[in-house]
Amino acid sequence: MKHLTAEQLRALKNIDTPTVANAVETYKSRLNTEGFMGWNIRCQFPDLGVMVGMAVTATLNTTTTGKPQSRSVWFECLKAIDEIPMPVVIVAKDTGPRQHHGCHFGDGMANVTKRLGAVGLVTDGGVRDVETVHEMGFHMFAAGTVPAHGNFGLDETMVPVEVSGVLVNPGNVVHADINGVVVFPLDLTDHVIEEAARVMQRESAQFDWVNSDEFSLEKMIERR
């Protein structure tokens, strides 16, 4: 598996997620309606700023009564995190039958995954122990909070998952902040970084012009 470089990581950390989204959508093969998650995936800790990492994926089901519990897939997931030399974002798909009750990640799992190189979690399920996880500096983007973990056990890891309408493959780049989550293939990284600089330059010039004495609605319509 290819990885982000240290230079790419630093550059992406200095860009806000909406600008990344604007940059991604300029790529000729990427529709501007794809690649970003919806408002059902909420940033739990806005003060932690930008989260960037490579996706390690998983599926989980904590709400099926009587489901056999196993830690084998969880250990496979931990090995995958440990093997990636760059920061990892865990992207977890909740496949359980009780949509608003699934919860798999709390301070115990955040603690061990952080130790192995994960910087955060994106899930369409729930999370818990948010106070202590926040103190760790571990990001959580989730549908909400749930107090109980249900039946422990991941079902799959390092497989394609769909979270909030976005297909996430292992090794994709995950970029997220208070505004939400964007996902793109690793091969687009340089394009995103370069285009983001142009996006910020254009937006800065536009802001300056709108707030200048030269601005008028008529001129704005002419410039469209």
Salt bridges, closest charged atoms under 4 A:
GLU7 OE2 - ARG10 NH2 3.76
ASP47 OD2 - HIS134 NE2 2.90
ASP124 OD2 - LYS93 NZ 2.94
ASP129 OD2 - ARG128 NE 3.80
ASP155 OD1 - LYS67 NZ 2.83
GLU195 OE1 - ARG198 NE 3.03
GLU195 OE2 - ARG202 NH2 3.32
GLU214 OE1 - LYS219 NZ 3.65
